[in-house]
């Protein structure tokens, strides 16, 4: 089944060129199916790129999904056209009386700031609390994962001496939970961050379960409330060229940046990236939608609590 997307969303045409089946609202309304309602709070600066990356992964299941994009009213995006935000995004205030089967909160380029100094921190805390009673399962990505771990459990973040940047091997931490169904013993995922949460802090919190880690990149995944909250410190959603774009952007600005690890063929930027994570990224999102959203959510959204 395809995703039901807002009419004229730019991602529709991009994904059709990749032979990914998506459906606009007009066509989807003709199908007599109760779609899963998924909300996305997109805090990344270039909204259209992140929309496309997430939709690409969410589309790879037999489930029909209806997406809705959320924004915070306390911050105005500088890298996405105002018209795009007005047409495709709604303020949290207009959505807070709704309930959703799933919710995704993206990373944000504010990880070197204290949480309390982020302009939308108070609004974000309200959204985090709202998700606990209005959503079946929430996935927090990168900075959002760190922020939610701090908000709910007091887990601190630590600045890194240099950016964690590249594609790193990971393993699961014992239990073969449904989120890892079909995974290999070792799997790769992208990281692009200036801070980290640490294993010892996760293990101090009885409500948290460490799911996956990397010898090089540290904590990768944790969960709370039996998977109603999943925290991912990396970027499974990244396209093959995202790290390359970030690397060349920072080089162009004269910023100190290393070549992303385990990313380019023969470690040579001129030979292009090797995509090592796409299969597991698709599998993780399919497992999340199936086992933590579809099979856990009530048929009547009003019964979510």
Backbone bond lengths (Angstrom), bond angles and torsions (degrees), N, CA, C in turn:
res aa  C-N    CA-C-N  psi(-1)  N-CA   C-N-CA  omega(-1)  CA-C   N-CA-C  phi
1 X - - - 1.458 - - 1.531 109.75 -
2 X 1.307 117.66 150.64 1.451 121.30 -179.67 1.513 112.47 -90.09
3 X 1.319 114.85 175.00 1.456 120.85 171.17 1.517 109.27 -87.49
4 X 1.324 115.19 142.09 1.454 120.82 172.01 1.522 107.01 -92.00
5 X 1.326 116.19 116.53 1.459 121.73 -174.04 1.522 110.33 -120.85
6 X 1.325 116.81 155.47 1.464 119.19 176.15 1.523 111.47 -58.24
7 X 1.325 116.84 139.00 1.457 120.90 178.16 1.528 110.64 -52.91
8 X 1.354 115.48 135.88 1.466 124.13 174.03 1.530 114.16 70.86
9 X 1.340 118.68 12.44 1.462 120.09 173.45 1.526 108.50 -60.65
10 X 1.352 119.17 129.59 1.475 120.49 -176.30 1.524 113.91 -54.92
11 X 1.309 118.26 -32.28 1.466 120.72 -178.33 1.519 112.24 -60.73
12 X 1.328 118.95 -26.20 1.461 121.55 -177.15 1.520 110.61 -59.01
13 X 1.324 117.32 -51.62 1.461 120.37 -177.86 1.522 111.79 -68.32
14 X 1.346 117.21 -36.60 1.462 120.81 178.71 1.524 110.34 -61.20
15 X 1.328 116.71 -45.07 1.465 120.85 -175.80 1.524 111.84 -75.88
16 X 1.316 117.58 -30.95 1.465 119.45 175.54 1.518 110.46 -61.87
17 X 1.325 117.25 -35.53 1.465 120.90 177.11 1.523 111.79 -65.77
18 X 1.351 116.86 -22.50 1.468 121.77 177.13 1.528 111.49 -93.16
19 X 1.354 116.16 8.97 1.462 122.38 -178.48 1.522 112.63 63.01
20 X 1.317 116.40 30.94 1.461 121.31 173.57 1.518 107.95 -97.30
21 X 1.340 116.02 128.36 1.457 121.54 -173.91 1.520 109.85 -83.07
22 X 1.329 115.65 114.80 1.453 121.34 174.74 1.524 107.74 -127.92
23 X 1.303 116.27 162.19 1.447 121.14 -173.93 1.518 109.36 -137.01
24 X 1.346 116.75 132.60 1.452 117.62 177.48 1.520 110.59 -80.66
25 X 1.324 117.19 169.10 1.462 122.56 -173.34 1.518 112.16 -59.76
26 X 1.314 117.34 -37.01 1.465 120.67 -176.67 1.523 111.17 -61.79
27 X 1.336 116.66 -44.19 1.466 119.74 -179.60 1.520 111.73 -74.88
28 X 1.313 117.22 -39.75 1.467 120.81 -177.32 1.524 111.86 -63.11
29 X 1.326 117.17 -29.82 1.463 120.56 -177.84 1.518 112.13 -64.76
30 X 1.337 117.79 -14.84 1.455 121.56 -179.57 1.524 112.19 -85.58
31 X 1.347 117.48 -7.21 1.469 120.47 -179.82 1.526 110.57 -98.22
32 X 1.320 114.98 133.69 1.465 120.70 -178.21 1.527 109.65 -90.07
33 X 1.336 116.36 69.80 1.460 123.08 -177.85 1.518 107.85 -135.28
34 X 1.323 116.24 139.61 1.466 119.39 174.83 1.527 107.09 -85.06
35 X 1.337 119.25 101.35 1.460 120.23 -178.38 1.529 111.20 -73.71
36 X 1.327 115.28 156.32 1.452 119.59 170.47 1.525 108.50 -72.33
37 X 1.304 116.51 132.74 1.464 120.09 179.05 1.532 108.22 -95.27
38 X 1.323 116.37 117.90 1.452 122.36 -179.59 1.526 108.69 -118.75
39 X 1.316 116.92 126.57 1.465 121.77 175.06 1.523 108.75 -102.81
40 X 1.325 116.31 144.69 1.462 121.92 177.46 1.519 108.49 -126.60
41 X 1.330 116.16 119.63 1.461 121.39 170.53 1.521 106.44 -92.99
42 X 1.320 115.97 104.65 1.464 122.08 -173.49 1.522 109.41 -96.88
43 X 1.337 116.14 104.57 1.461 122.09 -179.28 1.522 112.92 -99.80
44 X 1.327 116.60 0.70 1.462 119.85 -179.79 1.532 109.82 -74.46
45 X 1.332 117.63 150.90 1.467 119.79 -173.56 1.529 114.16 -68.11
46 X 1.338 117.34 -40.64 1.461 120.36 -178.80 1.528 107.28 -99.29
47 X 1.315 115.79 90.10 1.466 122.13 -168.55 1.523 112.74 -60.48
48 X 1.344 116.95 -43.94 1.460 119.54 -172.31 1.522 111.04 -63.97
49 X 1.336 117.70 -37.40 1.466 120.98 177.95 1.520 110.90 -63.48
50 X 1.320 117.16 -45.72 1.464 120.54 -179.12 1.524 111.20 -67.50
51 X 1.323 117.15 -39.24 1.469 120.39 175.58 1.524 110.24 -55.58
52 X 1.330 115.50 -49.06 1.462 120.39 -177.03 1.524 111.08 -63.74
53 X 1.331 117.18 -42.60 1.466 120.83 179.96 1.526 111.42 -60.68
54 X 1.330 117.23 -44.60 1.466 120.30 -178.02 1.526 111.64 -72.16
55 X 1.314 116.67 -40.79 1.467 119.43 179.49 1.522 110.35 -63.25
56 X 1.325 117.33 -37.80 1.459 121.17 177.85 1.530 110.97 -55.19
57 X 1.316 117.69 -41.46 1.468 121.50 -179.00 1.526 111.96 -79.01
58 X 1.303 117.27 -40.12 1.467 120.36 -178.04 1.522 112.17 -68.57
59 X 1.324 117.08 -20.48 1.464 120.13 -176.55 1.518 113.09 -80.33
60 X 1.319 117.90 -7.64 1.467 120.96 -169.63 1.530 112.65 -93.40
61 X 1.337 117.80 42.93 1.457 122.10 175.81 1.525 108.52 -140.30
62 X 1.352 117.74 166.86 1.473 120.12 177.18 1.528 112.93 -77.82
63 X 1.325 118.76 0.69 1.457 122.28 -174.46 1.527 111.04 -87.65
64 X 1.331 115.71 141.40 1.456 118.00 172.34 1.527 108.36 -85.70
65 X 1.324 115.17 133.32 1.458 121.29 -174.31 1.515 109.29 -127.04
66 X 1.314 115.40 135.72 1.454 121.77 174.64 1.526 108.12 -108.84
67 X 1.321 116.51 118.07 1.463 121.12 -176.90 1.515 111.31 -97.63
68 X 1.328 114.07 144.94 1.457 120.38 174.11 1.521 107.46 -138.07
69 X 1.329 116.61 132.12 1.458 120.95 -176.16 1.521 110.61 -100.69
70 X 1.330 115.03 131.66 1.458 123.17 -177.37 1.521 109.59 -109.53
71 X 1.327 116.24 148.83 1.468 120.20 172.08 1.520 109.12 -137.05
72 X 1.320 114.35 160.43 1.462 120.20 175.57 1.526 107.89 -90.49
73 X 1.308 116.75 142.03 1.467 120.20 -178.29 1.536 111.56 -82.81
74 X 1.354 116.26 -15.30 1.463 120.35 -176.11 1.524 112.91 -86.77
75 X 1.341 117.42 7.19 1.461 120.72 178.16 1.517 109.49 -146.89
76 X 1.332 116.87 136.28 1.457 122.33 178.01 1.523 109.51 -108.45
77 X 1.322 116.90 124.30 1.459 121.26 -179.88 1.524 110.75 -66.60
78 X 1.344 115.77 134.02 1.461 121.00 -179.51 1.528 112.65 -99.52
79 X 1.339 116.59 -8.56 1.464 119.91 -173.03 1.520 113.76 -114.48
80 X 1.325 117.00 7.13 1.455 122.12 179.18 1.524 108.13 -130.81
81 X 1.330 118.46 136.69 1.463 120.07 -178.51 1.522 112.42 -54.91
82 X 1.325 115.72 138.59 1.462 121.46 178.92 1.521 110.53 -56.46
83 X 1.335 116.52 -38.38 1.467 120.79 -178.74 1.529 111.47 -61.57
84 X 1.338 115.73 -38.49 1.465 120.14 178.31 1.528 110.71 -63.30
85 X 1.310 116.40 -44.94 1.463 120.86 -179.58 1.527 110.85 -64.70
86 X 1.312 117.05 -38.83 1.465 120.28 -178.59 1.521 111.98 -68.33
87 X 1.328 116.68 -36.25 1.463 120.29 -176.31 1.524 112.20 -80.70
88 X 1.335 118.10 -40.53 1.458 121.00 -167.30 1.530 115.00 -108.81
89 X 1.333 118.85 -8.92 1.461 121.33 -176.64 1.525 110.83 -120.41
90 X 1.335 114.82 149.58 1.462 121.13 174.03 1.523 109.66 -123.87
91 X 1.324 115.80 145.43 1.459 120.06 173.40 1.521 109.98 -64.31
92 X 1.329 115.57 148.94 1.461 120.44 176.61 1.525 111.74 -54.15
93 X 1.325 117.46 -39.12 1.466 120.70 -178.92 1.515 112.40 -55.84
94 X 1.328 117.41 -30.90 1.463 121.38 -178.57 1.525 112.22 -85.45
95 X 1.337 116.57 -10.12 1.467 120.79 -176.64 1.521 113.14 -113.20
96 X 1.330 117.75 -8.97 1.462 119.32 -168.39 1.521 114.45 -70.24
97 X 1.314 118.28 -11.82 1.463 120.17 175.28 1.525 112.32 -93.61
98 X 1.328 116.47 0.58 1.462 121.13 178.35 1.531 110.07 -94.68
99 X 1.343 114.69 160.93 1.454 120.61 174.76 1.521 109.08 -121.85
100 X 1.345 115.09 151.38 1.451 120.94 -174.33 1.526 110.08 -135.74
101 X 1.322 114.74 149.22 1.463 119.59 175.71 1.522 110.85 -70.15
102 X 1.316 117.29 -40.30 1.459 121.68 -179.52 1.510 111.04 -141.23
103 X 1.330 115.62 159.86 1.461 121.90 -177.15 1.516 107.49 -146.55
104 X 1.326 116.91 135.02 1.464 122.63 176.93 1.523 108.37 -122.52
105 X 1.323 116.67 129.91 1.462 121.98 174.67 1.527 106.82 -115.86
106 X 1.320 116.53 122.02 1.464 120.67 -174.87 1.528 111.45 -82.11
107 X 1.316 114.40 174.48 1.456 120.64 170.67 1.517 111.21 -70.92
108 X 1.324 115.60 178.34 1.464 121.50 -179.88 1.532 107.96 -154.73
109 X 1.337 117.90 149.84 1.471 120.67 -176.86 1.527 112.61 -83.37
110 X 1.334 116.45 51.01 1.468 120.72 -176.75 1.529 111.15 -129.49
111 X 1.321 116.84 16.86 1.465 119.23 -170.02 1.526 113.77 -70.12
112 X 1.329 117.84 -16.29 1.464 119.05 177.86 1.528 112.27 -87.49
113 X 1.332 116.44 1.00 1.461 121.62 176.85 1.527 109.69 -98.12
114 X 1.337 116.66 154.21 1.449 119.63 167.59 1.522 108.80 -64.97
115 X 1.320 116.13 144.96 1.475 118.84 -178.58 1.525 111.31 -54.20
116 X 1.311 115.93 -45.08 1.461 120.08 -175.16 1.530 113.11 -66.74
117 X 1.346 117.14 -14.67 1.462 120.36 179.26 1.528 112.61 -91.35
118 X 1.321 117.04 -7.39 1.462 120.42 177.89 1.523 108.20 -72.72
119 X 1.321 116.98 131.00 1.464 121.17 -169.45 1.528 112.19 -60.63
120 X 1.325 117.86 -29.95 1.468 120.22 -177.59 1.540 112.52 -104.54
121 X 1.328 117.61 19.87 1.464 120.60 -175.11 1.532 112.36 -60.72
122 X 1.318 118.37 -45.00 1.467 120.20 -178.30 1.528 110.63 -63.83
123 X 1.317 116.77 -41.41 1.463 119.98 177.75 1.527 110.54 -66.33
124 X 1.325 116.50 -38.14 1.457 120.26 -179.58 1.527 110.98 -65.19
125 X 1.308 117.74 -39.47 1.466 120.33 177.15 1.523 110.54 -61.23
126 X 1.316 116.88 -39.80 1.463 120.37 177.26 1.531 110.77 -62.74
127 X 1.341 116.17 -39.97 1.463 120.16 178.80 1.529 110.68 -66.30
128 X 1.334 117.36 -43.38 1.459 120.72 177.07 1.532 110.77 -56.57
129 X 1.318 116.67 -46.93 1.469 120.43 -179.54 1.524 111.10 -65.29
130 X 1.320 116.67 -40.42 1.466 122.00 177.95 1.527 111.10 -58.34
131 X 1.335 116.46 -41.62 1.458 120.47 -176.56 1.521 112.01 -61.06
132 X 1.306 117.54 -30.28 1.466 120.37 -178.00 1.528 112.97 -66.51
133 X 1.310 117.78 -22.75 1.464 120.73 -178.17 1.526 113.14 -116.38
134 X 1.333 117.18 -4.92 1.465 119.96 -175.66 1.528 113.40 -123.43
135 X 1.335 117.21 2.98 1.462 121.43 -175.33 1.524 109.16 -137.63
136 X 1.342 116.32 141.28 1.465 119.61 177.47 1.525 111.57 -72.54
137 X 1.345 117.54 -47.96 1.463 120.26 178.43 1.522 109.12 -144.96
138 X 1.338 115.55 136.30 1.463 121.82 -179.11 1.526 109.85 -118.95
139 X 1.338 115.33 133.44 1.458 121.76 175.83 1.527 108.70 -108.19
140 X 1.331 116.13 120.66 1.461 122.27 177.78 1.528 108.67 -104.41
141 X 1.343 117.05 130.57 1.458 121.72 -173.00 1.531 110.34 -115.60
142 X 1.343 115.98 132.93 1.467 125.44 172.81 1.540 111.50 51.87
143 X 1.345 118.50 -115.31 1.464 119.18 -177.30 1.514 111.39 -60.44
144 X 1.319 117.90 -36.59 1.462 119.87 178.27 1.521 110.72 -62.27
145 X 1.336 117.29 -35.81 1.467 120.34 176.64 1.525 110.29 -63.87
146 X 1.331 116.92 -45.25 1.459 120.21 178.12 1.527 110.86 -62.57
147 X 1.328 116.19 -42.98 1.464 120.50 -177.66 1.523 111.50 -65.40
148 X 1.334 117.43 -41.54 1.458 120.46 179.99 1.528 111.37 -69.52
149 X 1.323 117.09 -38.23 1.474 119.92 176.44 1.520 110.61 -62.81
150 X 1.313 116.65 -37.41 1.468 120.90 177.54 1.526 110.79 -69.80
151 X 1.316 116.50 -45.84 1.469 120.30 -176.67 1.522 111.80 -64.25
152 X 1.323 117.03 -48.18 1.464 120.34 -174.54 1.535 113.39 -81.82
153 X 1.333 117.30 -34.13 1.466 120.02 -168.97 1.527 113.93 -127.72
154 X 1.330 118.26 -0.14 1.454 120.61 178.93 1.512 114.35 71.76
155 X 1.340 118.33 19.18 1.465 121.72 179.66 1.530 108.64 -73.19
156 X 1.323 118.98 122.36 1.478 120.43 -177.59 1.514 111.81 -80.50
157 X 1.324 115.79 160.56 1.461 120.40 169.25 1.531 108.16 -110.46
158 X 1.314 114.99 154.49 1.456 121.57 -176.60 1.523 109.43 -125.59
159 X 1.332 117.95 135.13 1.463 119.78 176.91 1.526 110.61 -68.96
160 X 1.326 115.99 144.89 1.459 121.70 177.48 1.519 110.20 -96.66
161 X 1.333 116.76 150.30 1.457 120.83 178.06 1.530 111.38 -63.68
162 X 1.315 115.67 -34.74 1.457 120.84 174.63 1.524 108.35 -144.33
163 X 1.297 116.01 159.43 1.459 122.01 -175.49 1.526 111.05 -60.01
164 X 1.358 116.36 133.67 1.459 122.04 170.82 1.522 106.29 -78.34
165 X 1.335 115.94 108.64 1.448 119.34 -163.78 1.522 109.82 -144.55
166 X 1.329 116.28 111.39 1.451 119.43 178.44 1.508 111.91 147.66
167 X 1.337 115.03 -163.82 1.462 123.01 179.72 1.522 107.29 -113.78
168 X 1.335 117.12 121.75 1.457 120.21 -171.20 1.528 111.35 -123.10
169 X 1.346 116.27 147.42 1.463 119.80 176.95 1.529 110.79 -78.70
170 X 1.337 115.98 144.08 1.465 122.93 -178.62 1.520 110.32 -133.14
171 X 1.312 114.63 157.97 1.457 121.55 171.82 1.522 108.72 -130.94
172 X 1.323 115.85 160.80 1.462 119.91 174.81 1.519 109.26 -86.90
173 X 1.317 115.13 160.75 1.472 120.49 -174.92 1.530 111.05 -101.88
174 X 1.320 115.37 65.26 1.458 118.45 173.79 1.511 113.23 93.42
175 X 1.337 117.37 -93.93 1.455 122.07 -172.32 1.525 111.63 -57.75
176 X 1.325 115.63 133.76 1.456 121.28 175.50 1.526 108.34 -90.05
177 X 1.299 115.27 82.33 1.455 120.95 -178.00 1.528 110.38 -77.12
178 X 1.339 117.16 162.38 1.470 119.75 -179.31 1.517 114.50 -56.06
179 X 1.334 118.03 -29.01 1.462 119.85 -179.13 1.529 111.15 -62.60
180 X 1.354 117.15 -23.45 1.462 121.69 -179.28 1.533 112.72 -105.51
181 X 1.316 118.05 13.13 1.464 119.78 -178.49 1.528 109.84 -59.64
182 X 1.323 116.31 125.20 1.457 121.72 -179.52 1.518 114.80 89.37
183 X 1.338 117.64 -3.07 1.467 120.92 -178.99 1.524 110.98 -73.54
184 X 1.347 115.06 150.82 1.460 120.75 170.58 1.531 109.82 -78.03
185 X 1.331 116.53 168.94 1.463 120.54 179.70 1.519 111.66 -62.92
186 X 1.315 117.45 -34.61 1.467 123.23 176.10 1.520 107.48 -124.92
187 X 1.322 116.32 134.20 1.460 120.41 178.21 1.531 108.96 -139.37
188 X 1.311 115.66 155.63 1.462 122.00 -175.52 1.533 110.47 -106.89
189 X 1.336 114.96 151.13 1.464 120.39 176.38 1.532 108.93 -155.00
190 X 1.328 116.81 149.52 1.465 120.70 178.72 1.523 112.25 -77.48
191 X 1.329 115.14 148.02 1.467 122.75 169.69 1.518 108.00 -132.15
192 X 1.333 115.12 144.73 1.461 121.32 176.32 1.522 107.22 -155.49
193 X 1.337 116.00 88.35 1.466 119.16 -173.89 1.531 110.91 -156.76
194 X 1.333 114.44 157.65 1.466 121.99 -178.67 1.526 112.26 -105.81
195 X 1.330 118.12 2.27 1.463 120.85 -177.87 1.524 109.03 -144.84
196 X 1.329 114.65 170.32 1.465 119.36 -177.77 1.514 110.89 -146.95
197 X 1.343 115.28 158.01 1.456 121.44 163.61 1.524 106.45 -105.48
198 X 1.336 116.37 154.61 1.459 119.26 -171.74 1.523 112.30 -114.28
199 X 1.309 113.25 148.73 1.458 121.33 -176.35 1.519 112.20 -55.90
200 X 1.336 115.97 -43.90 1.471 118.28 -175.87 1.525 111.88 -63.11
201 X 1.321 117.46 -31.51 1.467 120.36 178.22 1.526 111.27 -73.88
202 X 1.331 116.61 -36.70 1.467 120.46 176.50 1.529 110.08 -63.04
203 X 1.336 115.78 -44.38 1.470 119.95 -175.22 1.529 112.66 -69.97
204 X 1.323 117.96 -17.08 1.465 120.88 177.79 1.525 112.29 -75.41
205 X 1.324 117.16 -16.15 1.471 121.08 -173.28 1.527 109.22 -101.14
206 X 1.343 118.43 110.79 1.468 120.18 -176.88 1.525 113.93 -59.49
207 X 1.324 116.99 -28.42 1.470 120.06 -177.51 1.520 113.01 -76.79
208 X 1.344 117.06 -12.07 1.458 120.84 -177.39 1.526 111.51 -102.12
209 X 1.319 115.19 145.23 1.463 121.54 175.53 1.523 108.04 -124.20
210 X 1.328 117.08 121.28 1.452 121.85 176.71 1.532 108.52 -74.36
211 X 1.333 116.81 127.17 1.458 120.97 -175.03 1.518 113.63 -106.20
212 X 1.341 117.28 -36.16 1.453 120.01 -174.01 1.522 109.84 -156.22
213 X 1.339 115.69 147.65 1.457 120.79 178.17 1.518 110.05 -149.22
214 X 1.319 114.73 170.52 1.454 122.53 179.67 1.519 108.80 -133.37
215 X 1.335 117.06 139.81 1.459 119.73 177.34 1.520 111.06 -61.17
216 X 1.311 117.67 -34.71 1.468 121.56 -178.62 1.515 112.95 -89.85
217 X 1.324 117.09 -40.88 1.466 120.96 -170.90 1.522 113.63 -101.15
218 X 1.342 118.24 -7.06 1.465 120.45 177.16 1.511 113.41 79.81
219 X 1.332 116.29 -149.58 1.470 122.49 -177.39 1.526 109.50 -59.09
220 X 1.331 115.98 131.57 1.464 120.31 177.63 1.525 112.16 -113.66
221 X 1.333 117.31 -45.72 1.461 119.56 -178.48 1.521 111.17 -139.93
222 X 1.324 114.96 145.45 1.457 122.56 172.45 1.519 107.33 -144.80
223 X 1.322 115.89 163.62 1.458 118.80 177.05 1.521 109.81 -139.57
224 X 1.318 115.23 160.57 1.462 123.15 173.59 1.523 107.97 -138.65
225 X 1.323 114.85 159.94 1.468 121.41 175.64 1.532 111.40 53.99
226 X 1.349 115.84 45.36 1.470 122.19 175.88 1.526 112.32 55.70
227 X 1.329 116.10 34.35 1.452 119.88 176.43 1.515 114.70 94.40
228 X 1.314 117.33 2.41 1.463 118.13 174.02 1.532 110.30 -70.81
229 X 1.335 115.98 -17.46 1.466 121.70 172.26 1.519 108.19 -132.56
230 X 1.331 116.14 124.55 1.457 122.01 178.60 1.521 108.14 -123.86
231 X 1.315 115.87 128.53 1.466 122.53 -175.36 1.525 108.82 -113.72
232 X 1.339 116.82 122.51 1.465 122.40 -177.49 1.523 108.29 -124.21
233 X 1.326 117.98 119.84 1.466 120.41 -174.29 1.523 113.06 -85.38
234 X 1.326 117.68 -10.31 1.454 121.60 -179.78 1.518 112.23 -106.14
235 X 1.334 114.98 -160.92 1.464 120.32 -173.51 1.519 110.81 -132.55
236 X 1.324 117.39 70.54 1.462 120.13 176.26 1.530 111.43 -57.18
237 X 1.336 116.54 -26.34 1.467 119.53 -175.21 1.525 113.33 -76.38
238 X 1.328 118.65 -10.79 1.462 120.48 -175.92 1.535 111.41 -60.00
239 X 1.322 115.19 141.52 1.457 120.73 172.80 1.528 109.08 -77.15
240 X 1.336 118.65 167.62 1.470 119.99 -177.89 1.523 114.40 -57.59
241 X 1.339 118.28 -26.38 1.464 119.42 -173.72 1.529 113.91 -106.03
242 X 1.314 118.51 7.33 1.462 119.65 -177.59 1.525 112.24 -64.61
243 X 1.323 117.23 -47.49 1.465 119.50 -179.88 1.530 111.15 -64.69
244 X 1.313 116.72 -35.52 1.461 120.30 176.89 1.527 110.18 -62.22
245 X 1.324 117.07 -43.52 1.467 121.33 178.06 1.524 110.88 -61.63
246 X 1.339 116.65 -44.07 1.467 120.59 179.25 1.526 110.95 -63.84
247 X 1.327 115.98 -41.83 1.468 120.54 -178.42 1.526 110.65 -63.04
248 X 1.319 116.97 -48.48 1.467 120.39 -178.03 1.523 111.20 -70.77
249 X 1.323 117.62 -31.50 1.472 120.49 175.08 1.518 110.74 -61.87
250 X 1.345 116.75 -48.43 1.464 120.32 -177.93 1.532 111.52 -68.05
251 X 1.331 116.57 -36.96 1.468 119.15 175.13 1.527 110.43 -60.08
252 X 1.331 115.61 -43.13 1.454 120.12 -179.17 1.512 113.31 -64.27
253 X 1.340 116.32 -27.49 1.462 121.17 178.89 1.521 112.35 -88.43
254 X 1.329 116.28 -3.07 1.459 119.99 -178.74 1.512 113.26 74.73
255 X 1.326 118.28 21.32 1.461 122.11 -179.70 1.526 110.11 -83.03
256 X 1.335 117.26 150.59 1.470 119.23 176.64 1.526 110.28 -70.86
257 X 1.309 117.48 115.54 1.460 121.10 -178.03 1.522 109.51 -147.74
258 X 1.323 116.94 130.43 1.455 121.78 175.79 1.523 109.88 -84.88
259 X 1.310 115.78 158.98 1.463 120.35 171.72 1.532 107.92 -61.26
260 X 1.325 118.68 130.92 1.470 119.26 -179.95 1.527 111.65 -58.28
261 X 1.324 115.73 132.49 1.464 121.99 -174.42 1.533 111.86 -70.74
262 X 1.334 114.57 142.11 1.470 122.29 172.52 1.527 111.99 56.42
263 X 1.315 117.05 32.42 1.459 120.74 -170.91 1.529 112.57 -115.52
264 X 1.318 116.80 -54.22 1.467 120.01 -178.80 1.527 111.12 -84.43
265 X 1.307 115.51 149.97 1.457 120.02 174.09 1.524 109.20 -61.18
266 X 1.346 116.59 127.28 1.468 123.47 -177.86 1.530 111.92 56.92
267 X 1.342 116.78 23.81 1.471 122.48 179.93 1.525 112.32 59.56
268 X 1.329 115.89 28.10 1.469 121.78 -176.23 1.526 109.13 -115.19
269 X 1.345 118.95 111.23 1.468 120.96 -178.47 1.526 113.40 -56.10
270 X 1.326 117.26 -27.27 1.465 119.41 -178.77 1.527 112.64 -75.42
271 X 1.333 117.20 -13.76 1.469 120.36 178.96 1.522 112.89 -94.12
272 X 1.330 116.30 -4.08 1.460 119.98 175.03 1.514 113.83 82.87
273 X 1.339 116.65 166.33 1.469 121.13 -176.26 1.524 112.82 -79.49
274 X 1.324 114.45 158.31 1.463 122.68 170.79 1.525 107.21 -111.41
275 X 1.311 117.82 118.31 1.465 122.03 -178.40 1.531 109.11 -78.98
276 X 1.335 115.87 108.79 1.464 121.26 -177.63 1.532 112.32 -107.38
277 X 1.322 118.56 -1.22 1.455 119.66 -168.12 1.529 115.56 -123.76
278 X 1.341 118.25 -6.95 1.456 120.08 -170.96 1.535 112.51 -60.51
279 X 1.335 117.79 -43.61 1.465 119.93 -176.96 1.529 111.15 -62.83
280 X 1.341 116.90 -45.46 1.468 119.23 -179.45 1.523 111.59 -71.47
281 X 1.321 117.96 -30.70 1.464 120.37 176.03 1.526 110.00 -62.75
282 X 1.329 117.08 -47.98 1.456 120.69 177.70 1.525 111.30 -60.64
283 X 1.329 116.21 -40.14 1.457 120.59 -178.80 1.526 111.25 -66.39
284 X 1.329 116.96 -42.57 1.464 119.74 -179.41 1.527 111.63 -62.64
285 X 1.335 117.22 -45.29 1.461 119.02 -179.45 1.522 111.25 -67.92
286 X 1.332 117.80 -36.39 1.461 120.49 176.20 1.525 110.56 -64.45
287 X 1.335 117.37 -42.41 1.460 120.70 178.46 1.522 111.71 -64.42
288 X 1.342 115.75 -41.34 1.469 119.13 178.16 1.525 110.54 -60.65
289 X 1.309 116.40 -49.53 1.463 119.96 -178.71 1.532 111.60 -62.55
290 X 1.316 116.68 -40.58 1.461 119.69 -176.15 1.517 112.47 -74.78
291 X 1.346 116.67 -55.97 1.461 120.72 -169.58 1.525 114.09 -87.51
292 X 1.324 118.28 -28.67 1.465 120.57 -174.19 1.526 112.48 -106.63
293 X 1.322 117.03 -15.91 1.461 120.57 178.98 1.525 109.94 -114.07
294 X 1.317 117.71 -69.79 1.464 122.43 -173.36 1.525 112.51 -58.06
295 X 1.333 117.65 -47.96 1.460 120.39 -176.02 1.529 113.03 -81.15
296 X 1.324 117.27 -10.04 1.465 120.68 -177.40 1.517 113.24 -107.69
297 X 1.325 117.59 -21.50 1.461 120.19 -173.83 1.520 111.12 -81.70
298 X 1.331 119.38 145.56 1.466 121.16 174.71 1.524 110.48 -72.52
299 X 1.331 116.68 154.65 1.468 118.83 177.50 1.523 110.41 -63.40
300 X 1.317 116.06 -39.29 1.453 120.13 177.60 1.527 108.59 -91.84
301 X 1.308 116.65 115.85 1.461 120.52 -177.86 1.530 112.72 -58.79
302 X 1.297 117.15 -28.53 1.458 120.85 -179.06 1.515 112.70 -62.69
303 X 1.360 116.47 -16.41 1.468 120.23 -177.35 1.531 112.49 -88.71
304 X 1.326 118.02 -2.90 1.471 120.74 175.80 1.525 108.78 -67.12
305 X 1.325 116.56 133.54 1.466 119.88 176.66 1.528 110.11 -149.91
